[in-house]
Amino acid sequence: MLLTEKEARTICEKLLSYVKADDASVGVNSENYGHLRFASNAFTTSGARENVTVGVTVWIDKKRGAASTNEIDDESLKATVALAEQLARISPVDREYMPTLSQQTYKLVNGYAEATSAISATARAKTINGVITACEKAKVIGAGFHQARGSAGASATKNGNFNYERSSLVSLSMTARTPDGTSSGYFLRNHFDVAKLDTTRVAVEAIRKALDSRNPRVLEPGVYPAILEPQAVADLLVFFTSTFDARSAEEGRSPFSAAGGKTKLGEKIFDERINIYSDPWHPELPGSQSAQAGLPAQKIYFVRNGVLENLTYSRFWAKQKGKEPTPGPVNSIIESSQAPASVEDMIKSMDRGLLLGRFWYIRGVDPRVQLQTGLTRDGIWYIENGKIQYPVKNFRFNQSIMQLLAPGNVDMIGKPERVGNSEGQGGNAALLPALKVKEFHFSSQSEAV
């Protein structure tokens, strides 16, 4: 069962009543979680979890200690506080300590659906049975992961702040392969409301990609024009808003750094149509009502019409620089300031290039230019004269995100879709568009399917 606001507040108040430290922040979170994994067109594992976790952070003479437990009886709560205080006494001084927040005002975010939190094992099994049936009909082998969770929790400080909120998330990721194992398709979508997750679309698209990527040809690595479907964009950019950090920029560790400890605020860094922002109350992508360090969330533009407009200042760094702290992002939205284009229109407009469905095993190389490396996977196609000609074998890529989105490289921008990165199995979400770009850098061939 998820904690009600009254129950969560009671636990937080108990924790704080046991605190003898100078300052403290406490939190409690409850979760309902269930999953079903399938492979080779058959169910493999199914599980469910209900849990409550408690966390306590205290400061004694500005020395920090933290402890957690998943037991909420009085003695366990007392022991957790005592352990945090014991650790604080033997810890070094926290040089970035900031007094915990006094009472804040939070604007409610509607990101919770009871049906998602309460989905039954039977309903999940019926959904996946339909997916498996579609795979068998298409003569492909399906594998994937369906998960759903509801969470409810609260945080409180010794200085009087309290925040309670609920959220939910459901996702389905699926891979379809031909029986000979030589071609593969992948699709993933998620939502906070299970009624709005189109599992049929997930199955249809994964199967289509598997069938359309049979008999791939070898293409030499190099720099190609490319169309990135929303999934490929998510794999690269789902966490991009976290790079808009003022401290990193001012310390010279960021693509937004300038000489002399300055930043590129006010400069046009990206294509002039690109807007990047966080909006906690977006109806398709509700975020948290609480941003970094418990600050009330706000809608904030980081990039508007290609211009760097804001950076996130933590409470500590804002104090160092004599500025006001910035709530920071609670979700990630990228959209065009002009009318969006469809993927079909992007294909029709391309003389020669590649259509990319997904990336995998992505790792950062150089944070100063947001250079990423990884692999294409589960379908890549060659386009010529406005038509898809044939599938090609996979590549390793080395691509700077800054160059990808730079003025002059972005050709067309699609309508944002709710999608998460594939390495996260749908456990996160952003609103991201398809992109047609003039240059994408493929460094070598890959034998991955």
C-alpha positions as CSV (number, residue, x, y, z in Angstrom):
1,M,0.0,0.0,0.0
2,L,1.2,3.5,-0.8
3,L,1.4,5.9,2.1
4,T,-1.2,8.6,2.5
5,E,-0.1,12.1,3.1
6,K,-1.2,11.8,6.8
7,E,0.8,8.5,7.2
8,A,3.9,10.0,5.5
9,R,3.7,13.1,7.7
10,T,3.4,11.1,10.8
11,I,6.6,9.1,10.0
12,C,8.5,12.3,9.1
13,E,7.4,14.0,12.4
14,K,8.5,10.9,14.4
15,L,11.9,10.9,12.7
16,L,12.4,14.6,13.4
17,S,11.3,14.2,17.0
18,Y,14.2,11.7,17.6
19,V,16.8,14.1,16.1
20,K,19.2,15.8,18.5
21,A,21.5,17.1,15.7
22,D,21.8,20.8,14.7
23,D,20.0,20.2,11.4
24,A,18.3,17.4,9.6
25,S,16.4,16.3,6.5
26,V,14.2,13.2,6.6
27,G,12.3,11.4,4.0
28,V,10.0,8.4,3.5
29,N,9.0,6.7,0.3
30,S,6.5,3.9,-0.4
31,E,6.3,1.9,-3.6
32,N,4.1,-0.6,-5.4
33,Y,6.1,-2.3,-8.2
34,G,5.4,-5.2,-10.6
35,H,7.0,-6.5,-13.7
36,L,6.7,-9.3,-16.3
37,R,9.6,-10.4,-18.5
38,F,9.1,-12.5,-21.6
39,A,11.5,-14.1,-24.1
40,S,11.3,-16.7,-26.9
41,N,7.6,-15.8,-27.2
42,A,6.9,-17.1,-23.6
43,F,6.6,-15.6,-20.1
44,T,9.9,-16.0,-18.1
45,T,9.6,-14.1,-14.9
46,S,7.0,-12.1,-13.0
47,G,7.4,-10.3,-9.8
48,A,5.9,-7.7,-7.4
49,R,7.3,-5.6,-4.6
50,E,5.8,-3.4,-1.9
51,N,8.3,-1.5,0.1
52,V,8.7,1.5,2.4
53,T,12.1,3.2,2.8
54,V,13.2,5.8,5.2
55,G,16.2,8.1,4.9
56,V,17.7,10.5,7.5
57,T,20.5,13.0,6.9
58,V,21.8,15.1,9.9
59,W,24.5,17.7,10.5
60,I,26.3,18.2,13.7
61,D,28.7,21.1,13.8
62,K,28.3,21.1,10.0
63,K,29.5,17.5,9.8
64,R,27.1,15.2,7.8
65,G,25.8,11.7,8.5
66,A,23.2,9.7,6.7
67,A,21.4,6.4,7.3
68,S,18.4,4.5,5.9
69,T,16.1,1.6,6.7
70,N,13.0,-0.1,5.3
71,E,11.6,-0.7,8.8
72,I,9.1,1.9,10.1
73,D,8.5,0.8,13.7
74,D,9.5,3.3,16.3
75,E,12.6,1.4,17.5
76,S,13.9,1.1,13.9
77,L,13.3,4.8,13.3
78,K,15.1,5.8,16.4
79,A,18.0,3.5,15.5
80,T,18.3,5.0,12.0
81,V,18.4,8.5,13.4
82,A,21.0,7.5,16.0
83,L,23.2,5.9,13.4
84,A,23.0,9.0,11.2
85,E,24.1,11.1,14.2
86,Q,26.9,8.7,15.1
87,L,28.2,8.9,11.5
88,A,28.0,12.7,11.6
89,R,30.2,12.9,14.7
90,I,33.1,11.0,13.0
91,S,32.7,12.6,9.6
92,P,34.7,15.6,8.2
93,V,33.1,19.0,7.9
94,D,30.7,19.2,5.0
95,R,32.2,22.2,3.3
96,E,29.0,22.7,1.1
97,Y,26.5,22.5,4.0
98,M,23.5,24.7,3.6
99,P,20.8,25.0,6.3
100,T,17.8,22.9,5.3
101,L,14.8,24.7,3.9
102,S,12.1,26.3,5.9
103,Q,8.5,25.8,4.7
104,Q,8.1,26.0,1.0
105,T,4.9,26.3,-1.2
106,Y,4.5,23.5,-3.8
107,K,2.1,23.5,-6.7
108,L,0.5,20.1,-7.1
109,V,1.5,18.1,-10.1
110,N,-0.9,15.5,-11.6
111,G,1.5,12.6,-12.4
112,Y,-0.3,9.8,-10.7
113,A,-2.8,7.3,-12.0
114,E,-4.3,4.8,-9.5
115,A,-4.8,2.3,-12.3
116,T,-1.1,2.2,-13.1
117,S,-0.1,1.7,-9.4
118,A,-2.8,-1.0,-9.0
119,I,-2.3,-3.0,-12.2
120,S,-2.8,-6.7,-11.5
121,A,-0.6,-9.6,-12.6
122,T,-3.6,-10.9,-14.6
123,A,-4.1,-7.7,-16.5
124,R,-0.3,-7.5,-17.2
125,A,-0.3,-11.1,-18.4
126,K,-3.2,-10.5,-20.8
127,T,-1.4,-7.5,-22.3
128,I,1.8,-9.5,-22.9
129,N,-0.1,-12.5,-24.2
130,G,-1.5,-10.2,-26.9
131,V,2.1,-9.1,-27.7
132,I,3.3,-12.7,-27.9
133,T,0.4,-13.7,-30.2
134,A,1.4,-10.9,-32.6
135,C,5.0,-12.1,-32.6
136,E,3.9,-15.7,-33.4
137,K,1.6,-14.5,-36.2
138,A,4.5,-12.6,-37.7
139,K,6.8,-15.5,-37.3
140,V,9.3,-13.5,-35.2
141,I,10.7,-14.2,-31.7
142,G,9.7,-11.6,-29.2
143,A,11.3,-10.6,-25.9
144,G,10.7,-7.7,-23.6
145,F,10.0,-6.1,-20.3
146,H,6.7,-4.7,-18.9
147,Q,6.9,-2.8,-15.6
148,A,4.6,-0.6,-13.6
149,R,5.1,1.3,-10.4
150,G,3.3,3.7,-8.1
151,S,5.1,5.7,-5.5
152,A,4.2,8.0,-2.7
153,G,6.5,9.8,-0.3
154,A,7.3,12.8,1.7
155,S,10.3,14.8,2.9
156,A,10.7,17.1,5.8
157,T,13.3,19.3,7.4
158,K,14.1,20.4,10.9
159,N,13.5,23.9,9.8
160,G,9.9,23.3,9.0
161,N,9.6,22.2,5.4
162,F,7.3,19.4,4.3
163,N,6.5,18.0,0.9
164,Y,4.3,15.0,-0.1
165,E,3.6,13.8,-3.6
166,R,2.7,10.7,-5.6
167,S,3.7,9.5,-9.1
168,S,3.3,6.5,-11.3
169,L,4.9,5.0,-14.4
170,V,4.3,2.1,-16.7
171,S,6.4,1.0,-19.7
172,L,6.8,-1.8,-22.3
173,S,10.1,-2.4,-24.1
174,M,10.2,-5.1,-26.8
175,T,12.7,-6.7,-29.1
176,A,11.6,-8.8,-32.1
177,R,14.0,-11.0,-34.0
178,T,13.7,-13.2,-37.0
179,P,14.2,-16.9,-36.3
180,D,17.7,-16.9,-37.9
181,G,18.8,-14.2,-35.5
182,T,20.1,-11.9,-38.3
183,S,17.7,-9.0,-38.0
184,S,16.1,-7.3,-35.1
185,G,13.6,-4.5,-34.2
186,Y,13.0,-2.6,-31.0
187,F,10.4,-0.3,-29.6
188,L,9.8,1.3,-26.2
189,R,7.2,3.6,-24.8
190,N,6.0,4.6,-21.3
191,H,3.4,6.7,-19.6
192,F,2.2,7.6,-16.1
193,D,-1.3,6.4,-17.1
194,V,-1.6,2.7,-18.1
195,A,-4.7,3.5,-20.2
196,K,-2.5,5.7,-22.4
197,L,0.3,3.2,-23.0
198,D,-0.3,1.8,-26.5
199,T,1.2,-1.7,-26.1
200,T,-0.2,-2.7,-29.5
201,R,1.9,0.0,-31.2
202,V,5.0,-1.2,-29.3
203,A,4.5,-4.7,-30.7
204,V,3.7,-3.7,-34.2
205,E,6.6,-1.3,-34.5
206,A,9.2,-3.8,-33.1
207,I,7.9,-6.5,-35.4
208,R,7.9,-4.2,-38.5
209,K,11.5,-3.1,-37.8
210,A,12.7,-6.7,-37.4
211,L,11.1,-7.7,-40.8
212,D,12.3,-4.6,-42.6
213,S,15.9,-5.0,-41.4
214,R,16.5,-8.5,-43.0
215,N,19.5,-9.0,-45.2
216,P,21.4,-5.8,-44.2
217,R,24.2,-4.6,-46.5
218,V,27.7,-3.3,-45.4
219,L,28.2,0.4,-45.7
220,E,31.5,2.1,-45.0
221,P,31.7,4.2,-41.8
222,G,32.0,8.0,-42.2
223,V,29.9,11.1,-41.9
224,Y,26.4,10.8,-43.2
225,P,23.2,12.8,-43.1
226,A,20.9,11.0,-40.8
227,I,17.3,10.9,-39.5
228,L,17.1,10.0,-35.8
229,E,13.7,8.6,-34.7
230,P,12.5,9.8,-31.3
231,Q,13.9,6.7,-29.6
232,A,17.4,7.4,-31.0
233,V,17.1,11.0,-29.8
234,A,16.0,9.8,-26.3
235,D,19.0,7.4,-26.1
236,L,21.3,10.4,-26.6
237,L,19.4,13.3,-25.0
238,V,17.0,12.1,-22.3
239,F,19.2,13.5,-19.6
240,F,20.6,16.4,-21.5
241,T,18.9,19.0,-19.3
242,S,21.2,17.9,-16.4
243,T,24.1,19.3,-18.3
244,F,22.9,22.9,-17.8
245,D,24.7,23.2,-14.5
246,A,26.1,26.6,-13.6
247,R,28.9,25.3,-11.4
248,S,30.3,23.0,-14.1
249,A,30.1,25.9,-16.7
250,E,31.8,28.4,-14.4
251,E,34.5,25.9,-13.5
252,G,35.3,25.1,-17.1
253,R,34.0,21.6,-17.2
254,S,31.0,22.2,-19.5
255,P,30.1,22.9,-23.1
256,F,28.6,26.1,-21.7
257,S,31.9,27.3,-20.3
258,A,33.7,30.4,-21.6
259,A,37.1,31.8,-20.9
260,G,37.9,33.4,-17.5
261,G,35.3,31.5,-15.5
262,K,32.5,32.9,-17.6
263,T,29.6,31.1,-19.3
264,K,27.9,31.3,-22.7
265,L,24.7,32.6,-21.4
266,G,22.9,34.7,-24.0
267,E,24.8,33.1,-26.9
268,K,23.2,31.2,-29.8
269,I,24.7,27.8,-29.4
270,F,22.0,25.6,-31.0
271,D,19.8,25.7,-34.1
272,E,17.5,28.7,-33.9
273,R,14.4,26.6,-33.9
274,I,15.4,24.6,-30.8
275,N,13.8,25.1,-27.4
276,I,14.9,23.0,-24.4
277,Y,12.9,23.4,-21.2
278,S,11.5,21.7,-18.1
279,D,7.8,22.0,-17.3
280,P,6.5,20.2,-14.2
281,W,2.9,20.7,-15.3
282,H,3.0,19.5,-18.9
283,P,0.0,17.2,-19.2
284,E,1.9,14.5,-21.1
285,L,5.0,14.6,-19.0
286,P,4.2,15.7,-15.4
287,G,7.4,16.1,-13.4
288,S,8.0,16.5,-9.7
289,Q,6.6,19.5,-7.8
290,S,10.0,19.5,-6.0
291,A,13.2,20.3,-7.8
292,Q,16.9,20.1,-6.6
293,A,17.4,20.4,-2.8
294,G,13.6,20.6,-2.3
295,L,13.1,23.9,-4.0
296,P,9.6,24.3,-5.5
297,A,9.7,23.3,-9.2
298,Q,9.2,25.9,-11.9
299,K,8.8,25.9,-15.6
300,I,12.3,27.0,-16.9
301,Y,13.7,27.4,-20.3
302,F,17.4,26.5,-20.7
303,V,17.4,27.2,-24.4
304,R,15.0,29.4,-26.3
305,N,15.3,29.7,-30.1
306,G,18.8,28.3,-29.9
307,V,20.0,30.8,-27.3
308,L,21.3,29.6,-23.9
309,E,18.9,31.3,-21.5
310,N,19.4,29.7,-18.1
311,L,21.7,27.5,-16.0
312,T,20.9,25.7,-12.8
313,Y,22.4,27.2,-9.7
314,S,22.4,24.9,-6.6
315,R,21.8,26.6,-3.3
316,F,25.5,26.3,-2.4
317,W,26.8,27.6,-5.7
318,A,24.3,30.4,-5.8
319,K,25.5,31.6,-2.4
320,Q,29.1,31.4,-3.6
321,K,28.3,33.6,-6.6
322,G,25.8,35.9,-5.0
323,K,22.9,34.7,-7.1
324,E,19.5,33.2,-6.4
325,P,19.3,29.4,-6.6
326,T,17.6,27.8,-9.6
327,P,15.0,25.0,-9.1
328,G,16.5,23.1,-12.0
329,P,14.9,20.6,-14.3
330,V,12.3,18.0,-13.2
331,N,11.7,16.7,-16.8
332,S,13.1,17.3,-20.2
333,I,11.3,18.7,-23.3
334,I,12.8,19.6,-26.6
335,E,10.6,21.1,-29.3
336,S,10.8,23.3,-32.4
337,S,9.6,26.9,-32.5
338,Q,8.4,26.2,-36.0
339,A,5.9,23.7,-37.4
340,P,7.2,20.1,-36.9
341,A,7.9,17.7,-39.7
342,S,7.0,14.0,-39.8
343,V,9.5,11.2,-40.1
344,E,7.9,10.4,-43.5
345,D,8.5,14.0,-44.7
346,M,12.1,13.8,-43.5
347,I,12.6,10.6,-45.5
348,K,11.1,12.1,-48.6
349,S,13.3,15.2,-48.4
350,M,16.6,13.2,-48.0
351,D,18.8,12.7,-51.1
352,R,21.1,10.3,-49.4
353,G,21.5,9.3,-45.7
354,L,20.6,6.9,-42.9
355,L,17.5,6.3,-40.8
356,L,18.4,5.4,-37.2
357,G,15.9,3.8,-34.8
358,R,17.9,3.3,-31.7
359,F,21.3,3.6,-30.0
360,W,22.8,1.3,-27.4
361,Y,25.7,1.1,-24.9
362,I,26.2,4.9,-24.9
363,R,29.0,6.3,-22.8
364,G,30.3,9.9,-22.4
365,V,33.7,10.7,-23.7
366,D,34.2,14.4,-23.3
367,P,31.8,16.5,-21.2
368,R,33.1,19.8,-22.6
369,V,31.6,19.1,-26.0
370,Q,29.1,16.4,-24.8
371,L,30.9,13.8,-27.0
372,Q,29.1,10.4,-26.8
373,T,30.1,7.0,-28.2
374,G,27.9,4.0,-28.7
375,L,26.3,1.6,-31.2
376,T,23.4,1.6,-33.5
377,R,21.2,-1.4,-33.0
378,D,17.9,-3.1,-34.0
379,G,17.5,-1.6,-37.4
380,I,19.3,1.1,-39.5
381,W,18.3,1.9,-43.1
382,Y,19.9,3.6,-46.1
383,I,17.9,6.3,-47.8
384,E,18.4,7.6,-51.4
385,N,16.2,9.9,-53.5
386,G,13.6,10.2,-50.8
387,K,13.0,6.5,-50.3
388,I,14.3,3.8,-48.0
389,Q,16.4,1.5,-50.2
390,Y,17.7,-1.3,-47.9
391,P,18.9,-2.0,-44.3
392,V,22.6,-1.8,-43.5
393,K,24.8,-3.3,-40.8
394,N,25.4,-1.4,-37.6
395,F,28.0,1.2,-36.7
396,R,29.9,2.5,-33.7
397,F,29.4,6.3,-33.5
398,N,31.3,9.1,-31.9
399,Q,29.1,12.2,-31.9
400,S,29.2,15.5,-30.1
401,I,25.7,16.5,-28.9
402,M,26.7,20.2,-29.3
403,Q,27.7,19.6,-32.9
404,L,24.5,17.5,-33.5
405,L,22.2,20.4,-32.4
406,A,24.5,23.2,-33.7
407,P,23.3,25.9,-36.1
408,G,23.7,24.7,-39.6
409,N,23.5,20.9,-38.7
410,V,19.8,20.5,-37.9
411,D,17.7,20.2,-41.0
412,M,14.2,19.2,-39.8
413,I,12.6,18.8,-36.4
414,G,9.7,16.5,-35.6
415,K,6.8,16.7,-33.1
416,P,7.9,15.7,-29.6
417,E,6.9,12.2,-28.3
418,R,6.9,10.8,-24.8
419,V,9.8,8.3,-24.8
420,G,12.6,7.1,-22.5
421,N,16.1,5.9,-23.2
422,S,16.4,2.2,-24.0
423,E,19.2,1.5,-21.4
424,G,16.7,2.7,-18.7
425,Q,14.1,0.1,-19.8
426,G,11.5,2.8,-19.8
427,G,12.1,3.9,-16.3
428,N,12.4,7.5,-17.3
429,A,10.7,9.8,-19.8
430,A,11.1,12.9,-21.9
431,L,9.3,14.7,-24.7
432,L,11.6,14.5,-27.6
433,P,11.3,14.9,-31.4
434,A,12.7,13.1,-34.4
435,L,15.6,15.0,-35.9
436,K,17.0,15.2,-39.4
437,V,20.6,16.3,-39.3
438,K,23.2,17.0,-42.0
439,E,26.1,15.2,-40.3
440,F,26.3,12.3,-38.0
441,H,29.7,10.6,-37.3
442,F,30.1,6.9,-37.6
443,S,33.5,5.7,-36.7
444,S,33.6,2.0,-37.4
445,Q,31.4,-1.0,-38.4
446,S,29.8,-3.2,-35.7
447,E,28.7,-6.8,-35.9
448,A,25.9,-6.1,-33.4
449,V,22.4,-7.0,-34.6
